[in-house]
């Protein structure tokens, strides 16, 4: 599945006051949000691609046109309100950890912006990257499924094997612009396991299983194909990932 921005759920909002913060990937940003209303979250001059967190703690709605999201805590009236931990990733390649503190207040929009120096560095990286086409991505996924090496790619050694890794890396192909990775997962629980592309993006980016191509960053992932999404106890599946070469 080619990863895209969020599906459109909201197309308009009312005017809100705004809290503006600078992005900082090295720390968790704490911000108060409304306990009752929808809080808009936006990254200035960018688009939010993915939101990771405990879905039971909040209701999330999305706006594909503007690349922004809307969040509301799910805490019931009279119950204790817990902080909400989120991780955002954006089209420009930023990853930001947030700690949202629900308060009895009117909603205020949260607007994040990148420092100019950081924006310039990311822009240089984008300009230096080699363009790719959908056909190339599909061809690389097919090569991974057939366990062959396509023209222009080489197989990389897996340099670090981690015991009990949830998603061990078993194969990596690397080209000038793209890399293809095959991960393997097995359901070792007594329950049925359903795999999700959005959850895998986060899990694979923190996996300790490495090849010579280096760690996999969520911002570089272009496509994911899961050979079997629903696994009964004892069943396994391969996960094929196409990413930009680091």
C-alpha positions in Angstrom: 0.0 0.0 0.0 1.4 3.4 -1.0 1.4 5.6 2.1 -0.6 8.8 1.6 -1.9 11.6 3.8 -4.9 11.1 6.0 -8.4 10.5 4.5 -10.6 13.6 4.5 -13.0 13.8 7.5 -13.3 17.5 8.1 -13.3 20.3 5.6 -13.9 23.4 7.7 -13.3 24.7 11.2 -14.4 27.7 13.3 -11.8 30.4 14.2 -9.7 29.6 17.2 -7.0 31.2 19.3 -3.6 29.6 18.7 -0.6 28.3 20.6 2.5 28.4 18.5 5.6 26.2 19.3 8.8 25.5 17.5 9.4 21.9 16.5 12.2 20.1 18.5 12.8 16.5 17.7 15.1 16.2 20.7 12.4 16.7 23.3 8.8 16.1 24.2 6.7 19.3 23.9 4.0 19.7 26.6 0.9 21.7 25.6 -2.5 22.2 27.3 -5.6 21.3 25.2 -9.3 21.5 25.8 -10.8 18.7 27.8 -14.1 18.9 26.0 -13.7 20.5 22.5 -11.7 19.6 19.4 -8.2 20.9 19.3 -6.7 21.6 15.9 -3.0 20.6 15.4 -1.1 21.9 12.4 2.5 22.1 11.2 3.2 25.4 9.5 4.1 25.1 5.8 3.9 21.3 6.1 1.4 18.4 6.3 0.9 15.9 9.1 1.2 12.4 7.6 0.9 10.1 10.7 -0.3 10.3 14.3 0.8 7.6 16.7 -0.6 7.1 20.2 -3.0 5.2 22.4 -6.2 5.5 20.4 -8.4 4.8 23.4 -7.3 8.1 25.0 -8.6 10.4 22.3 -10.8 10.9 19.3 -8.9 11.9 16.2 -10.3 13.4 13.0 -8.3 14.5 10.0 -8.3 17.1 7.2 -6.4 15.9 4.1 -6.9 19.2 2.3 -4.9 21.1 4.9 -2.8 18.3 6.3 -3.9 18.9 9.8 -5.7 16.9 12.5 -8.2 17.5 15.2 -8.1 15.8 18.6 -10.4 15.5 21.6 -9.8 13.5 24.9 -12.1 10.6 25.6 -12.1 10.9 29.4 -15.6 10.6 30.8 -17.2 13.4 32.9 -16.0 13.2 36.5 -13.1 10.8 35.7 -9.5 11.7 36.2 -8.0 13.2 33.0 -4.6 11.8 31.9 -2.0 13.4 29.7 -2.1 12.2 26.1 1.2 11.1 24.5 1.4 11.5 20.7 4.1 11.3 18.0 3.6 13.2 14.8 5.4 12.7 11.5 5.2 15.1 8.6 5.7 15.2 4.8 8.8 17.3 5.2 10.4 14.6 7.4 9.9 15.9 10.9 9.0 13.6 13.9 7.7 15.3 17.0 6.7 13.8 20.4 3.9 15.6 22.2 2.4 15.4 25.7 -1.0 17.0 25.6 -2.5 18.1 29.0 -6.3 18.2 28.9 -7.7 21.2 30.8 -11.1 22.8 31.4 -10.6 25.5 28.8 -11.9 26.6 25.4 -10.1 24.9 22.4 -7.0 26.6 21.1 -5.2 25.6 17.9 -1.7 24.1 18.2 0.6 25.4 15.5 4.1 24.0 15.2 6.8 25.6 13.0 10.3 24.6 12.0 13.3 26.8 12.7 14.7 28.3 9.4 18.0 26.4 9.7 16.3 23.1 10.1 14.0 23.8 7.2 16.9 24.6 5.0 18.7 21.4 5.9 15.7 19.3 5.1 15.1 21.2 1.8 18.7 20.4 0.8 18.1 16.7 1.5 14.9 16.7 -0.5 16.7 18.4 -3.5 19.5 15.9 -3.4 17.2 12.9 -3.4 16.8 11.0 -6.7 13.2 11.1 -8.0 11.3 7.8 -8.2 8.2 6.5 -9.9 5.3 4.3 -8.8 6.4 1.6 -11.3 9.8 1.5 -9.6 8.2 1.0 -6.2 5.9 -1.8 -7.4 8.8 -3.5 -9.2 10.9 -3.5 -6.1 8.1 -4.9 -4.0 7.6 -7.7 -6.5 11.4 -8.5 -6.4 11.2 -8.7 -2.6 8.3 -11.1 -2.9 10.1 -13.3 -5.4 13.4 -13.1 -3.5 15.4 -11.9 -6.5 17.7 -9.0 -7.0 16.6 -6.5 -9.7 18.9 -4.6 -12.0 20.6 -1.7 -10.2 20.3 -3.2 -6.7 22.6 -5.2 -4.5 21.8 -7.4 -1.5 23.0 -6.0 1.8 24.2 -8.2 4.7 22.1 -8.2 7.8 24.7 -7.0 10.3 22.8 -7.2 13.6 20.5 -10.0 14.7 18.5 -9.3 17.9 17.0 -12.3 19.8 13.2 -12.1 20.4 12.9 -9.1 18.0 9.2 -8.6 17.1 9.9 -7.8 13.4 13.3 -9.2 12.5 14.9 -8.0 9.3 15.6 -10.9 7.0 16.6 -9.3 3.7 17.6 -5.9 2.3 18.2 -4.7 -1.2 19.7 -1.3 -1.9 19.8 0.9 -5.0 20.8 4.5 -5.7 17.4 6.0 -4.7 15.4 3.2 -3.0 15.9 0.4 -0.6 13.7 -2.7 -0.2 13.5 -4.5 3.1 11.8 -7.8 4.1 10.7 -8.2 7.7 9.2 -11.3 9.2 6.6 -11.5 11.9 5.1 -14.5 13.8 2.1 -14.5 16.1 3.4 -16.0 19.3 0.3 -15.1 21.3 -2.8 -17.2 21.9 -5.0 -14.6 20.2 -5.6 -13.6 16.6 -3.2 -10.8 15.5 -4.2 -8.2 12.9 -1.4 -6.2 11.4 -1.8 -2.5 10.4 0.4 -0.5 8.0 0.2 2.6 10.2 1.3 0.8 13.3 4.1 -1.0 11.4 5.5 2.4 10.3 6.2 3.2 13.9 7.3 -0.3 15.0 9.7 -0.8 12.2 11.3 2.6 12.7 12.3 1.7 16.2 13.3 -1.9 15.4 16.8 -2.7 16.5 17.3 -5.2 13.6 19.7 -3.5 11.2 21.2 -4.1 7.8 24.2 -2.4 6.2 21.9 0.2 4.9 21.4 1.6 8.4 18.3 2.2 10.5 14.9 2.6 8.9 13.4 6.1 9.5 9.6 6.5 9.4 10.0 9.6 7.3 11.7 7.7 4.5 9.1 4.9 4.2 7.2 5.1 0.8 5.3 1.8 0.7 4.4 -1.3 2.8 2.9 -4.6 1.7 1.9 -7.2 4.3 1.7 -10.7 2.8 -1.0 -11.7 5.4 -2.7 -9.2 7.7 -4.6 -11.5 10.0 -2.5 -14.1 11.8 -3.8 -17.0 13.9 -1.6 -18.2 16.8 1.6 -19.7 15.4 1.2 -18.2 11.9 3.7 -15.9 10.3 3.9 -13.3 7.5 6.4 -11.3 5.5 6.4 -7.5 5.5 7.8 -5.8 2.4 9.0 -2.2 2.9 10.2 0.3 0.2 12.0 3.4 1.6 14.2 6.1 0.3 17.9 5.3 0.6 19.3 6.9 3.7 
